[in-house]
Amino acid sequence: MTELGPVAWPPAPIKTERLVLREPEAQDRAAFIELLASPEVHTYLAGSRPRDELEREMPEVPERWPGSFVVDLDGAMIGQILLRRASEHRRPAAVGKADLGYLFLPQARGFGYAAEACAAALDWFEGVLPGEPVVLATQTANVDSMRLAAKLGFTEVERFRAWDAEQWLGMRFPVTPCD
């Protein structure tokens, strides 16, 4: 039993046309530090962390936990996809549902990698937990993330204020075959 329910973890690497979604490895440590320390990556999030703090605290092999995928392009980490249960700290409409999150290094933006990786993670999720909705939250000011949410099939559930900004909560309902 994992945070995502009765899902065997880790799954086999998920391969797309250009990417591989896999567990973190020791070679990913520097990319994780860059991702978490980048002010650009965290423009619409709670803020980046100090690089020196990350250097001290990051284990040699970045933590592995259910729902966390490294996005790998040609053997190098370019981002992270997270699928985890929304906690009680989220909006009531989201609590207990799978919550999709993603972070990509600045140099990996603008190539469609986020859409490709998120779609693959959502397809995997639908395969292991069919019928479960997924939520995604982002700031409305994050135009790229709003566009990606729409492309992935998320529809607005609500807007709210948090962290001094308007937030958007979307939900993606599973596709059900017609009878």
HUSUL-V760742 format. One record per residue. N is the residue number from 0. PHI is phi in whole degrees, 0 to 359 (* if undefined). BURIAL is + if it has 9 or more other C-alpha atoms within 8 Angstrom, else -. D_CENTER is the distance of its C-alpha to the mean C-alpha in whole Angstrom. Layout:
n: (N:N)
phi: (PHI:PHI)
burial: (BURIAL:BURIAL)
d_center: (D_CENTER:D_CENTER)
This chain:
n: (0:1:2:3:4:5:6:7:8:9:10:11:12:13:14:15:16:17:18:19:20:21:22:23:24:25:26:27:28:29:30:31:32:33:34:35:36:37:38:39:40:41:42:43:44:45:46:47:48:49:50:51:52:53:54:55:56:57:58:59:60:61:62:63:64:65:66:67:68:69:70:71:72:73:74:75:76:77:78:79:80:81:82:83:84:85:86:87:88:89:90:91:92:93:94:95:96:97:98:99:100:101:102:103:104:105:106:107:108:109:110:111:112:113:114:115:116:117:118:119:120:121:122:123:124:125:126:127:128:129:130:131:132:133:134:135:136:137:138:139:140:141:142:143:144:145:146:147:148:149:150:151:152:153:154:155:156:157:158:159:160:161:162:163:164:165:166:167:168:169:170:171:172:173:174:175:176:177:178)
phi: (*:241:300:265:100:280:252:293:229:277:283:299:307:262:252:245:301:240:237:230:258:210:286:296:229:305:297:271:306:298:292:298:298:300:298:281:266:285:298:295:297:261:308:253:245:292:116:282:255:298:302:296:295:296:301:287:267:289:294:303:252:307:306:249:216:306:94:256:244:279:262:248:240:53:86:234:290:240:183:219:246:237:234:215:289:292:271:295:281:272:293:306:294:261:305:85:271:291:242:268:226:203:221:228:300:307:289:262:276:90:246:82:294:298:297:295:289:295:299:295:295:293:297:301:300:298:289:266:226:299:88:269:286:232:250:213:240:205:287:296:288:276:302:297:291:297:296:296:302:295:298:278:94:278:241:295:255:194:240:204:257:203:52:60:208:285:248:236:243:241:228:244:272:297:282:248:293:283:282)
burial: (-:+:-:+:-:-:+:-:-:-:-:-:-:+:+:+:-:-:+:+:+:+:+:+:-:-:-:+:+:-:+:+:+:+:+:+:+:+:-:-:+:+:-:+:-:-:-:+:+:-:+:-:-:+:-:-:-:+:-:-:+:+:-:-:-:+:+:+:+:+:+:+:+:-:-:-:+:+:+:+:+:+:+:+:+:+:-:-:-:-:-:-:-:+:+:-:+:+:+:+:-:+:+:+:+:-:-:+:+:-:-:-:+:+:+:+:+:+:+:+:+:-:-:+:+:+:-:-:-:-:+:+:+:+:+:+:-:+:+:+:-:+:-:-:-:+:-:+:+:+:-:+:-:+:+:+:+:-:+:-:-:-:-:-:-:+:+:+:+:+:+:+:+:+:-:-:-:-:-)
d_center: (21:17:15:14:17:20:17:19:17:16:16:18:16:15:16:16:19:18:15:14:11:13:13:14:18:20:20:16:18:19:16:14:17:16:13:13:17:16:18:17:13:13:16:14:13:15:16:16:18:21:21:24:23:20:23:24:22:19:21:22:19:16:15:14:13:12:9:8:8:10:10:14:16:20:19:17:14:13:9:6:3:3:6:9:12:12:15:18:17:15:17:20:19:15:16:16:14:11:8:5:3:3:6:9:13:15:17:15:14:17:17:15:12:9:11:12:9:7:11:11:9:10:13:13:12:15:17:17:17:19:19:17:15:11:11:9:10:11:15:17:18:15:17:14:11:14:15:12:12:15:15:13:15:14:17:18:19:20:20:20:21:19:19:22:20:20:17:16:14:14:14:14:17:18:20:24:26:30:33)
